[in-house]
């Protein structure tokens, strides 16, 4: 069970890195001064799905960290 949890943690960590790099930058830059960035805040369905998938993988990673960190899995 320990090896399985470590494997899931490593896979989720690598997948999390890839998913985060796939996100589009959301910085306002200079447009944030005059609230001009608010005109372009619509989120496409592909990006919504990417956000949900990233959140799920992050949750799996965090659960594995707690299980391994607190010694629940031996």
C-alpha positions as CSV (number, residue, x, y, z in Angstrom):
1,X,0.0,0.0,0.0
2,X,2.9,2.3,0.7
3,X,4.4,1.8,-2.8
4,X,1.0,2.4,-4.3
5,X,0.5,5.7,-2.5
6,X,4.0,6.9,-3.4
7,X,3.3,6.0,-7.0
8,X,0.0,7.9,-7.0
9,X,1.8,10.9,-5.4
10,X,4.6,11.0,-8.0
11,X,2.2,10.7,-10.9
12,X,-0.1,13.3,-9.5
13,X,2.8,15.7,-8.9
14,X,4.0,15.3,-12.5
15,X,0.5,15.7,-13.8
16,X,0.0,18.8,-11.7
17,X,3.1,20.4,-13.1
18,X,1.9,19.8,-16.6
19,X,-1.6,21.0,-15.9
20,X,-0.4,24.2,-14.3
21,X,1.9,24.9,-17.2
22,X,-1.1,24.5,-19.6
23,X,-3.0,27.3,-17.9
24,X,-3.2,30.6,-19.7
25,X,-1.6,33.6,-17.8
26,X,-4.1,35.6,-15.9
27,X,-2.1,38.6,-14.9
28,X,-3.8,42.0,-15.5
29,X,-0.6,43.8,-16.2
30,X,-1.0,47.5,-16.9
31,X,-4.7,46.9,-17.9
32,X,-5.4,46.3,-14.2
33,X,-5.0,50.0,-13.4
34,X,-8.1,51.2,-15.2
35,X,-10.1,48.0,-14.8
36,X,-9.7,47.4,-18.5
37,X,-8.9,43.8,-17.9
38,X,-12.5,43.1,-16.7
39,X,-13.7,43.3,-20.3
40,X,-11.8,40.1,-21.2
41,X,-12.6,37.8,-18.2
42,X,-14.9,35.3,-20.0
43,X,-13.7,31.8,-19.4
44,X,-14.0,29.2,-22.2
45,X,-15.4,25.7,-21.4
46,X,-12.0,24.1,-22.1
47,X,-10.3,26.3,-19.5
48,X,-13.1,25.5,-17.0
49,X,-12.5,21.8,-17.5
50,X,-8.8,22.4,-17.1
51,X,-9.4,24.2,-13.8
52,X,-11.6,21.4,-12.5
53,X,-9.0,18.7,-13.5
54,X,-6.2,20.7,-11.9
55,X,-8.2,21.0,-8.7
56,X,-8.9,17.3,-8.6
57,X,-5.3,16.3,-9.2
58,X,-4.2,18.8,-6.5
59,X,-6.7,17.3,-4.1
60,X,-5.3,13.8,-4.8
61,X,-1.8,15.1,-4.3
62,X,-2.7,16.7,-1.0
63,X,-4.4,13.6,0.3
64,X,-1.4,11.5,-0.6
65,X,0.9,14.0,1.2
66,X,-1.2,13.8,4.4
67,X,-1.4,10.0,4.3
68,X,2.3,9.6,3.9
69,X,3.3,12.5,6.1
70,X,1.4,11.5,9.1
71,X,2.3,7.8,8.8
72,X,-1.3,6.7,8.3
73,X,-0.1,4.4,5.5
74,X,2.5,1.9,6.6
